[in-house]
Amino acid sequence: MKYITDLIIKMSSVDRRWIFLVIALAVILPLFFPMGLPIRATPTTQQVYDTIDALPHGSKVLVSCEYGPSTKPEIHPMVLSILRHLFKNKHKVYVTCLWPDGQFLASDALNLVGRDEYGLTYGEDYVLLGFRPGNEAVVKGIVSNIRKVYTIDAKGTKVTEIPMMEGVNRFEDFDFLFSASAGYPGTIEWVQYAVDPTNVPMSTGTTSIQVNEVMPYVASGQVQGILAGMPGAAEYEELVKTELKSRGLVIKPGEATSMMSAQSMAHVVIVIFIILGNITYYLTRNNKRKGS
């Protein structure tokens, strides 16, 4: 027993660089080798999934990307999973961007999921309308007349020449909206200036820090569920993966799932270090009292 006590006390003098190394390994290894921790969807995540899954096949869905590189780890996995879910159910996807960086990230997501994974045709199955400056003014413009805001898409093609734009003139022509939001302008502006006046249903995915701001809109029924930060993204990945696996498709762990494994392992290691630190402090203090 004394040997164990002495060993624990010696650990208090370990070079802090070893601690940094252990934490680094705890973060890096799960990114390359996901641990497969069980992920259960929260009610708000399940609500987003169920709402989208209940849309009639072939619905017109507007996806708005309001995030940039700094919030990509939380929001981008949501967009990928949402697109997989929408394309699986044969929906027509229209993508707008209230943030300039959102256009490039949305383009990457559409190329990966729509073009590479599903082999869909641009202009017939999905379209990237792109970024327009103006914040909530853009939202108001889309509500009244989308063709005045977007005369061309992100590739410079006239919207009148895009097959899937036929019959789409204003916000009410869409069946559903999903807002991938990291702040202003984003989810709240869509609720205030688009969803409330038209009653077009919407769901959202936000950064963890934004959840408390948006949750009242979810509680009131104005927003149909919310993907809350990285955990919400991982939960949605799991829901979509389960559905696709039931169809015989093999799906690799998603980005958010891998990052949640890394985050969970890092938290476990930090908690262990905190416990050991308290134990060594207690034993060291007792030894000093006995020595005095």
Summary of the structure (lengths in Angstrom):
residues: 292
radius of gyration: 23.8
end to end distance: 21.6
largest distance: 88.3
contacts: 973
relative contact order: 0.17
helix: 61%
strand: 12%
